[in-house]
Structures are given as C-alpha cells and as structure tokens.
Amino acid sequence: MKKNNVILIGFMGCGKSTVGKKLADALAYEFRDTDAMIEEDYGKTISKMFEEDGEAYFRDAETELLKKLSVEADGMVLATGGGMPMREENATLLKKVGTVVFLETTIVTILSRLQKDTGRPLADGEDREARLRPLFAKRLPVYRAVAEYIVNTEEKSVDVIVEEIKTVVNDATKK
C-alpha cells in the first residue's frame, strides 16, 4: 500500500525545500530533507561525502535512506536531492514512499537562483552554467518519467505552488 507522503523531486534550486516546508505546514505533515537526513546519518556534509568518498558512495546512501523510508515514513513531505531519481532503483523506491511531485522550472531560473549559492558539489566551481545545462537536460526526462504529478513553478508564489500540490495530493488520495 502506498504511504501517505508527498515526495518533491526536481533539479537543485527548483524550490523543493522552500515549497516542502510550507506544504508540510499546510498538510500538517512532518517536513524532511533527504540530504539533511543523510548528513545527519553519516556525520558529514554532502560536499564532504563527495570529496572524501565519491558520488557513488553518496548515491548508495540515498538508496539506503529510501529503503528505510519506504518502510517507516508516513505523514511526511520529503524534499529529495536533485540526483536521487536518476537511479532506477531509487525511482521505484520513491513511488513506494509516496506521491511523487516534480517541481518543474527552467534552467534560466535555476541558474539565477543558484548564483550566490555554494555547497552544491555538482554546481560549485568555474563556469557553473556550462556544467549545469547538460546535467539539467539529462535529468529533465527522468524527473518527468518518475513523477506522478508535474507542477510548473515558473513565476508562481510558494503559496500558489503549495495549493496546486495540495489539490493533486487530495485528488490522489480519493482514488
């Protein structure tokens, strides 16, 4: 049986944490960020994990967390790391954890939001745009395929986005 959770997926900077916190309040759910959960479980930042252990190690940690959440999580809004759905096993696990919602926005908006943001291993360094555009293009079709619902966030307030997600989640629970 599908759990009573909402999972937000999308590219870094699309608003998963910002929207997720407000959505959790609106639904009276607990808000959790999978990256923060992994940092807590492993006692180091995601950047440190990438640097010391490599991306594959971090991706394994994501999969292990999803396995745990597929059994334990209920009444949560989860903001996921941008790469989490890229692994086929994770895509399947996300759907077991709850209703998967893709927060879709453009690469132009993402680049604007991430201008002063640091601490994102795949975005940090020289010529951010040259690195992020192909990554965005690679991930976009996967996000669309994994999501049960797609909510376009372009030029919308957080409140409007939350209301749209609440509507689709309420419709999903009636089915």
ZAMARGU-4260 file (C-alpha; in steps of 0.2 Angstrom, whole numbers, plus 5000, padded with zeros to 4 digits):
<rodrens>
0) 5000/5000/5000 | 5006/5017/4996 | 5011/5028/5010 | 5003/5045/5015 | 5019/5055/5010
5) 5022/5068/4997 | 5039/5067/4988 | 5046/5083/4979 | 5058/5080/4966 | 5067/5092/4954
10) 5083/5100/4949 | 5094/5109/4963 | 5087/5126/4966 | 5069/5122/4960 | 5062/5126/4977
15) 5059/5108/4985 | 5064/5114/5002 | 5055/5130/5002 | 5039/5123/4995 | 5041/5107/5005
20) 5041/5116/5022 | 5026/5127/5018 | 5017/5111/5011 | 5021/5101/5026 | 5013/5115/5037
25) 4998/5116/5026 | 4995/5097/5027 | 5000/5095/5045 | 5014/5083/5040 | 5032/5082/5045
30) 5045/5090/5033 | 5061/5081/5030 | 5075/5085/5018 | 5084/5069/5012 | 5101/5077/5010
35) 5100/5084/5028 | 5095/5066/5034 | 5110/5059/5025 | 5121/5072/5033 | 5114/5068/5050
40) 5116/5049/5047 | 5134/5050/5041 | 5140/5064/5051 | 5147/5074/5037 | 5141/5086/5024
45) 5136/5081/5006 | 5151/5091/4999 | 5162/5082/5011 | 5155/5065/5006 | 5158/5069/4988
50) 5175/5075/4991 | 5181/5060/5003 | 5170/5046/4997 | 5164/5050/4980 | 5147/5052/4971
55) 5144/5034/4970 | 5145/5032/4989 | 5133/5046/4992 | 5121/5039/4979 | 5122/5022/4989
60) 5117/5032/5005 | 5102/5039/4996 | 5096/5022/4991 | 5098/5015/5008 | 5088/5030/5015
65) 5074/5027/5003 | 5073/5009/5008 | 5071/5014/5026 | 5058/5027/5022 | 5048/5015/5011
70) 5045/5006/5027 | 5045/5019/5041 | 5039/5036/5033 | 5021/5041/5035 | 5014/5059/5035
75) 5029/5067/5028 | 5034/5079/5015 | 5051/5074/5008 | 5062/5086/4998 | 5074/5075/4989
80) 5092/5078/4982 | 5091/5083/4963 | 5100/5067/4958 | 5090/5055/4968 | 5078/5049/4955
85) 5092/5046/4942 | 5095/5028/4949 | 5082/5016/4943 | 5081/5008/4960 | 5078/5025/4968
90) 5064/5029/4956 | 5055/5014/4960 | 5058/5017/4979 | 5052/5035/4978 | 5035/5029/4972
95) 5034/5016/4986 | 5037/5030/4999 | 5023/5041/4992 | 5016/5053/4979 | 5030/5060/4968
100) 5028/5078/4963 | 5041/5086/4951 | 5043/5104/4953 | 5047/5110/4936 | 5056/5126/4932
105) 5068/5132/4918 | 5087/5131/4918 | 5087/5150/4917 | 5078/5152/4933 | 5089/5138/4941
110) 5105/5147/4936 | 5098/5164/4943 | 5093/5156/4960 | 5110/5147/4962 | 5121/5162/4958
115) 5126/5165/4976 | 5123/5148/4982 | 5138/5137/4987 | 5139/5120/4995 | 5132/5111/4980
120) 5145/5099/4974 | 5139/5097/4956 | 5136/5116/4954 | 5152/5123/4963 | 5167/5129/4953
125) 5171/5138/4937 | 5158/5140/4923 | 5143/5134/4933 | 5131/5136/4918 | 5142/5125/4906
130) 5141/5111/4919 | 5123/5113/4924 | 5114/5115/4907 | 5119/5097/4901 | 5115/5090/4918
135) 5098/5098/4918 | 5095/5092/4901 | 5099/5074/4906 | 5089/5074/4922 | 5073/5083/4915
140) 5066/5067/4906 | 5069/5056/4921 | 5060/5068/4933 | 5045/5069/4921 | 5045/5050/4919
145) 5046/5047/4938 | 5034/5060/4944 | 5015/5056/4946 | 5012/5074/4945 | 5021/5089/4937
150) 5019/5106/4945 | 5026/5121/4935 | 5034/5133/4947 | 5039/5147/4935 | 5033/5164/4941
155) 5022/5157/4954 | 5022/5161/4973 | 5026/5147/4985 | 5008/5149/4991 | 5001/5146/4974
160) 5013/5131/4971 | 5008/5123/4988 | 4989/5125/4984 | 4992/5116/4967 | 5001/5102/4976
165) 4988/5100/4989 | 4975/5099/4975 | 4984/5085/4966 | 4988/5076/4983 | 4970/5077/4988
170) 4964/5070/4971 | 4977/5056/4973 | 4970/5051/4990 | 4952/5050/4984 | 4957/5037/4970
</rodrens>
